[in-house]
Amino acid sequence: MEKDPIVRLRRVTKRFDDVVAVDSLDLDIYQGEFLTLLGPSGCGKTTVLRLIAGFESPDKGDIVMNGTSLIGTAPNKRNVNTVFQSYALFPHMSIFDNIAFGLKMKRFEKSVITEKVTEALSIVKLGGLEMRKPHQLSGGQQQRVAMARAIVNKPQVLLLDEPLSALDYRLRQEMELELKRIHRKLGITFVFVTHDQEEAISMSDRIAVMNEGRIEQIGTPSQIYEEPQNMFVAKFVGEINVFEGRIVEIHNGSAVVDIHGRHFKVQNRKDFANGRAVKVLLRPEDIMVTKDEELQGTAPALAGKIEEVIYKGKTVDLIISLDAGETVFVTQFFNEDQEDVVYRHGHRIHINWPYGWEVVL
Amino acid sequence: MKQAFKYAYLAFIYLFLYIPILVLVIYSFNDSRFSTNWQGFTFSWYAQLFEDGPLMEAFANSLIIAFSSSTIATILGTLSAFAFYRYRFIGRKVTYSFIYVVMMSPDIVMGISLLMFFITVGLSTGAATLLLAHITFCLPFVVVTVYARISGFDRNILDAAKDLGATERRMFRHVVLPMLMPAVIAGWLLSFTLSLDDVVVSFFTTGPSFEVLPLKIYSMVRLGIKPEINALSTVMFLMSLVTVTVSHLLIAKENR
């Protein structure tokens, strides 16, 4: 990441009539990375992609690629290619002609075109289907053609606009791996747009979480997941439990938070002042559940009872209603050493968490 | 029983539609001056038809006008439909609505207004004014036909073409036009037929020097229906049958 960015967006704003789609956005995209723009629909992530591709031009700000501004450069003159959500294959052309289109526009020689198309087809594992028409292929195959059609041009940046959203669950997982493999193989920069946080987390080098035309947080998947910087990121990425509390003591680097009258020691990374109302966030898998009869010592914990047990195979999910009224979602991994741990509806339990696993906002 | 009734009903509808044409075809082979009763089979009306110089000239004129007006209208109409789809400009919706106004306005109004226009700008009526008039009333049909198809396009396809390095012109040539082809052909055929059998607008916009078939027939019929006319109508019916069949085959092939 110490390299210079290949694409820089500087205070880019884009309005559609009265709606601000992208709001004074700054973004650096680095050579060779897999960057995901993640956000709910209407957050402006697709607009950012279209701005980089050149289908839209910004109202304000600048987009710089390799040190030169792209403002005023038509899409056909930019060294980027796009994989569209709808694939947008040319229905009247064969698969070969679809993939060859970009090369033909650049007036490559016939023999070179054939060679490059064949190579692209083998990268996406679609050899032998050259003469079919797009409508004769399955959704997954069309997706691969759309990929091949873009990568055959060897763009510096490949833009992918929710390319997996039309596929069913199994195929999507398969294509996630394929995309990762193609990304590694080609070494070109991928900018991937999705509203699916699982997809984003499993594929990206970096994720930019977007909301209302702005980037809420940008970082590696584990930074986004484990250290969300605000409530939007915390709630959008994965399940999370939120406890309202108040800081009652400040120590060096840590603090004590009062939640429902119980005092919990937390890390105080943001240097909150004493007396401040805070939210303590915990991922379902970070919460520990202890049955009342096994309760030992005086570690602070919140009391409640199990409302629902959802067996998931690898894990078991518990829905717990606290005596204080909140509903808490907990994921427990099966512990080989404690096979007798069985949760049942109505069990009285206590919950707490290891020091430092929480996020305080 | 129910099935039999359905077929009978269908047969009845088609008989209703086609019996007049069938009668006409049969009478075109009738060996009688007065086409009311059957006098025996003959080809003589067809022979006479092809020897009738003025009639054949009118027929040729009609074909020339139909061919050129539908071709020009198709080119202009396809480009306008693309412009309506591709570009956002002030008055886009209003101008598109006016296309329908032209399409819906009665022929008589169109004929008179075109005549007035030609007189005002000092064009004497003849082949040129007739051609202009035919282009004018064919154009909206092409625009509407082509626009119907183009508006079903995935807009991303155009973006994809640009993204892959195509200029606007090459995008139109290599992506848009091939995808529009069935509609372009349909628009041309529609224009061709409209032009070929137009009476009212042609009546106002052509001069005595340039006679077209429908007007010629119209003036002939005023003196009574000659069997020659039956023969001519049969020929024209056959032509439209061929045109329709060809267009169907083309569209079917395109969709496959």
Interface residues (C-beta under 8 A of the other chain):
Chain A: A53 G54 F55 A74 P75 N76 V80 N81 T82 F84 Q85 S86 A88 L89 F90 P91 H92 M93 F101 G102 K104 M105 K106 R149 A150 N153
Chain B: D154 N156 I157 D159 A160 A161 K162 D163 L164 G165 A166 T167 R170 H174 V175 P178 M179
